[in-house]
Structures are given as structure tokens and as C-alpha cells.
Amino acid sequence: MKSHQSTQTMKPATAAKKLGVYLEATPAEFQEGVVSRAELNALQADPPRWLEDLRANGPHPRPVVAAKLGVSIAGLARGGVTEPLTTEQIEVLKKDMPDWLEKERATQAEVRKEAARIKKKNSERADDQQS
């Protein structure tokens, strides 16, 4: 019996998310088509110029902006950042360090610290149960 393998495809929005780029900044042919798993892998392995430029200069989607600023996506919203930002705009924010950004970075640092504490506690508990 032959197995028929269909080609997996995804919407451009899903592919853009996986590539870490802002969909509206991608070329029209990318936005209007479907992307196969093979095409996505090819884009990741050997990115075309437009993809390299978007990754380097933006505009970047919220998850990328949040990561570059060291805050959560909710922290961006609390700070009033709702639009995609370019790398240049992100660098200006880092340099100017507005109060909201400083506060959100501190909040994010506390969240990471607490997550590490819980992970360590759970690991110790698991070690104790194995003994």
C-alpha cells in the first residue's frame, strides 16, 4: 500500500510569524500566496535579501520588539507601543530609556528570577523523590 504524502502549506501570516517578520512588510507575492513547509525551510536556510533586510532593520512584529527591548508583549502595550517598530526606533528607545521601559524591564527580570526559582525548587523536589 502506497502512502500518499500531501504537501503541508501554511498561510502567509503563519509563515511570517515563524520567520519572525512583520507580514505587512513582506513582498506582495509572499503575502498573497501560501507557503509550503519546504519553502519555509528554504527561506530559513538561505534567506533572500528582503528577508535579511526585514530581520535586520524591521519593521519588527511585537514579539520581536518585546524581545529586543527585554520586556513582555503586555509590557509593550502598557508602555503604549502598539505598532511595529524598526531597529532604529528600538535603539532610540533603549538609549532614551523611558520610565515605562525601565519599569517593564525590572518586572521582566523579576518574572525570570521567579521562574528560575520555581524550576530549581521543582528540580530539587524531583531529585528528592528519586532518592
Secondary structure, DSSP 4 states (H G I P E B T S, - for coil): -PPPPPPPEE-HHHHHHHHT--GGGS-HHHHHS-EEHHHHHHHHHS--HHHHHHHHH-PBPHHHHHHHHTS-HHHHHHTT--S-B-HHHHHHHHHH--HHHHHHHHHHHHHHHHHHHHHHHHHHHHHHHH-
